[in-house]
């Protein structure tokens, strides 16, 4: 019977206007913590971009931005697939070895049969690597940590074996080849590797949010025991995840090797940890069940932009690693604080107080 | 206050007065008085949820009491942590052992108080072994002090626990359901050990559901019911029937109304099913429109039975039929596809998917039905309509379909999980503790829903440790004990006394021997 509009305004009220019902409902349902979870790292990226002209005068040039996007792509593609794994409560430590191996075999494929064969070999090698991991985890019941750690050495070792008589390289005469265009082409000013990365994120988003399989990945990550009683088979899901990671490495290796032109067993040492760092920085919980692709996407770009800024300021490469580590730890420390503000309704305190209710009749 | 003036031989070792323990929304113990004398075996009996475990945990320093006091040899005993209990000579042996499985027997018995040389701090293993042999000698058993605890049988592990308590000079030894997992011979040996402890002058608090053991070993028995003290009796002055009556002792009010339903055809048939560690030779028919209640003390095989039906536990022997067809689900997905819904008793750890929304929690068992179009993508519209249908039917109260399930109350979470169990088709429902930890309003709604479902022809298997619920909402009660059916109670036989009698004494009712 009582409505807010029926109440006479308090005489001489200087207080701000009371919040509307819509605002209230929004404030009840959302929280600072939940908002940070989804958009926090993106916000940091935007702030960093806004501040970049102050840090480096030539950051905001087309060529420089293109180079940042181009160089972030291969990390970003694998990070998207890794997000899927981390949400499921697992991870793949072998992606560094996979990347080295796929890079080597791709160059061998190119030498044997040109661009078409190179692309085919990249995808097949990647998927095969993923299938091996998946089989170890599902059929042999090896814990993912151990299985992928072991395969990290195996994949890298095979890459070393294949390059015993020198690193595989793309000869300079091939500069006009379509293969080189994969890493070098700009479409409407946007680097092709970045476009591939965006398309891959789109595909993973569809898999995660719009398919039954994606839902099961999330459900299992949230509570493995409950998922079992929902009829979810961990083996099928884990197999799929490792194959998708292998595929992502295949695609990522194409955008990487067509840019750097040379590979041996030592290529991209420590890649796996950079990928996992980006996923965690993006707000995906290592405990599983929680995470966003947009977070990983922004985290990858944040790392790329940060590296570029540090380089342009002339910071030594060793210090870049220190900075990256500190950023990761800071992000997780904020994450720890965040849980205090995660409850819905934490915005409600910020709204102006509701005027005193009319006395009950 | 003045212990010196009391004759110590008659004075109680342990005196509990007015003990109350409150948890949010529940009063687990309510003004309980109890005294334990030196050199007696004192049995503590009561139904599931009567407050026995809570009392033990207060003695063991796990829970602080909300009110009341405990006196040990006349002095106030207020343990703040389990180690305080040990220091005071009170040893509580819980059902889940606190042994280190990878250490040896001797290392476990002396864990935390290893004898060591003064200078090198090196542990004196010889002394530990000799001490162990001495302790086992007192207990009259023979266990190798160098054996790894994980290699011992459950009953031997229990004896290690007892030796540990004895070695720490435990004056009051509290055992929680010590025979739950033991064979008949092992039970005999344990009872013998208990008698030896008594002859040593120690006090034993013996918690058991098995009344024959209580009569075999105890001097006195205290009966708890719904967190209150019913009575303490000399064991020679009572009999099994009186104990059962005192344990139940509640007016059978008609809170729950089970509407009679026409008997349908057999939907689910279990034929000599054995599964898991101890479910054996269970044969059972469940008809359309029928609720079969499964009773028994905790851990008598209820979980194994329901999980076997749901395909979560492989059968060791026997087979099942669904609608007259062979039914052999190799995993829960098979059972869901056949229209069998399942509710787990552990809502928090094996029920809710805490990071997912209410809607996602509800539809997770029927995702394959929500796929549309060429790409077989999940249809938001189909998912929303499924959610709306079941959420309104079960009156789920959430701010919206996107609210996280972990933000709901226990009762509303349970309704979402029931909807999840219902969504695959609702022909056969396997419900474990459907109203555990649920407020009264939601409880009534869930009971009404079960009535409604069976009226529509569903076959329901319901496990409940809440006796009034078990009797009130089911048509037939099957009582399990040690993995076997010991009672099938129908019609006039469906009384709390009969359920308790079957479950605790193994007395058979309505089952062919």
Interface residues (C-beta under 8 A of the other chain):
Chain A: X28 X29 X206 X210 X211 X212 X215 X216 X218 X219 X221 X222 X223 X225 X226 X227 X228 X229 X230 X231 X232 X233 X289 X290 X344
Chain B: X310 X312 X331 X332 X333 X334 X335 X336 X337 X342 X344 X346 X349 X350 X351 X352 X353 X354 X355 X356 X360 X364 X365 X367 X368 X370 X371 X376 X377 X378 X399 X400 X403 X407 X420
